[in-house]
Amino acid sequence: VIFDLPIELGLQRATGREGDEDRYEQMSHAFHERIRTGFLEIARREFSRCVLLDASKNQNEVNELF
C-alpha cells in the first residue's frame, strides 16, 4: 500500500505529530519530490502488487478506503 499525498500536506501533517524525530522533515523539497516520484513509479510498474491510495483526504476518509 502506497499512501500518496502532496509533499506540502505530508510535511504539514508530519510536523503536527508528537515526538522529536524530524530528520526527514528537515530534508529539501527536492528530496521529498524524488522520494514521491520513486514510489509513484513503483506503483506504476508494479500495479499488480501495489495499491496507490489518495492520502490527501482526512484520516477517517482514508480509513474508509480499507
C-alpha positions as CSV (number, residue, x, y, z in Angstrom):
1,V,0.0,0.0,0.0
2,I,1.4,3.4,-1.0
3,F,-0.2,6.4,0.6
4,D,0.2,9.3,-1.8
5,L,-0.3,13.0,-1.0
6,P,1.2,16.3,-1.9
7,I,4.6,17.0,-0.3
8,E,3.4,20.2,1.4
9,L,0.5,18.4,3.1
10,G,2.7,15.5,4.2
11,L,5.2,17.8,5.8
12,Q,2.4,19.8,7.4
13,R,1.0,16.6,8.9
14,A,4.4,15.3,10.0
15,T,5.3,18.5,11.9
16,G,2.0,18.3,13.7
17,R,2.8,14.9,15.2
18,E,4.1,14.3,18.7
19,G,7.8,13.3,19.1
20,D,11.1,14.9,18.3
21,E,12.2,12.9,15.3
22,D,12.3,15.3,12.4
23,R,15.3,14.5,10.2
24,Y,13.1,13.7,7.2
25,E,11.0,16.8,7.7
26,Q,14.3,18.8,7.5
27,M,15.2,17.5,4.1
28,S,14.8,19.6,1.0
29,H,11.6,19.8,-1.1
30,A,13.6,18.2,-4.0
31,F,14.5,15.2,-1.8
32,H,10.8,14.7,-1.0
33,E,9.9,15.1,-4.6
34,R,12.4,12.4,-5.6
35,I,11.0,10.0,-3.0
36,R,7.4,10.6,-4.0
37,T,8.3,10.2,-7.7
38,G,10.1,7.0,-6.9
39,F,7.1,5.5,-5.1
40,L,4.7,6.5,-7.8
41,E,7.0,4.8,-10.3
42,I,7.0,1.6,-8.3
43,A,3.2,1.8,-8.1
44,R,3.0,2.3,-11.9
45,R,5.4,-0.6,-12.7
46,E,4.2,-3.0,-10.0
47,F,0.4,-2.3,-10.4
48,S,-0.5,-5.9,-9.7
49,R,1.1,-5.8,-6.2
50,C,0.7,-2.2,-5.2
51,V,-2.3,-0.2,-4.2
52,L,-2.0,3.5,-4.5
53,L,-4.2,5.5,-2.1
54,D,-5.0,9.2,-2.1
55,A,-3.9,10.1,1.4
56,S,-4.7,13.8,1.0
57,K,-8.2,13.1,2.4
58,N,-8.8,13.3,6.2
59,Q,-7.9,10.3,8.3
60,N,-11.4,9.0,8.5
61,E,-11.8,9.1,4.7
62,V,-8.5,7.3,4.2
63,N,-9.5,4.6,6.8
64,E,-12.7,4.0,4.9
65,L,-10.7,3.0,1.8
66,F,-9.8,-0.2,3.6
